[in-house]
Amino acid sequence: MKMLRAFGAMLVLLGLTGCGTTPSSIVQQPTTARPQVLPVQSAANGAIYQTAAYRPLFEDRRARHVGDVLTIVINENTVAGKKASSNGAKTGAVDSSIGGITNLPLKSLQGVGLKAASSAQYDDKSAVDSSNVFTGNITVTVIEELPNGNLVVAGEKQIALDKGTEYIRLSGVVQPDTIQAGNTVSSAKVADARIEYRTSAKLDKAEVMGWLARFFLSFVPL
């Protein structure tokens, strides 16, 4: 009876595990951060100058503090190829015979010869080609300001469609000098960039083995 209960509990746990739909992520840090609360200073207002309403006339409002946002223009296009080939050959031959036998038995084997030959050839060729194209935009948040002025950014975008949710995540380090007008940065200028596109859409059930079959096949040797 205890064994049946344990087996039932195990089946329930397996079922709950299969219900998880959020895909794993390569982004290993928070995807957002709240702006830091700055200390309130007493206003030193003049006749015309008002501290609360002051805005620099020629200042370019770029992201620079924790909590600021900027847009990463994703334009990844990578192409890689590799070709390799190798070959080898080996041959061998054996030719021996039994010479004259004197004062020994087995004289009947005198003159018997043995010949053998072997040949082996190896030829291997391989070619691997891969290409990836990923374009789009994602707005991220500054989650840390490094001592040298660089900004650690991260963000996530979720798009819910009919049969699943698409996740676009990005994290990396941005140098303030690369921030262009409109607070945009090319993904090619993001250091330590981790860009991913995942989806929680369900695959065709005919292509996926049932969870009960996976359970039994997990400990049955094949």
HELIX and SHEET records of a PDB file:
HELIX    1   1 LYS A    2  GLY A   18  1                                  17    
HELIX    2   2 LYS A  107  LEU A  109  5                                   3    
HELIX    3   3 PRO A  176  THR A  178  5                                   3    
HELIX    4   4 SER A  187  LYS A  189  5                                   3    
HELIX    5   5 LYS A  205  GLU A  207  5                                   3    
HELIX    6   6 TRP A  211  LEU A  217  1                                   7    
SHEET    1   A 6 THR A 184  SER A 186  0                                        
SHEET    2   A 6 VAL A  69  SER A  97  1                                        
SHEET    3   A 6 GLY A 113  GLU A 145 -1                                        
SHEET    4   A 6 LEU A 151  ALA A 160 -1                                        
SHEET    5   A 6 THR A 165  VAL A 174 -1                                        
SHEET    6   A 6 VAL A 190  THR A 199 -1                                        
END                                                                             
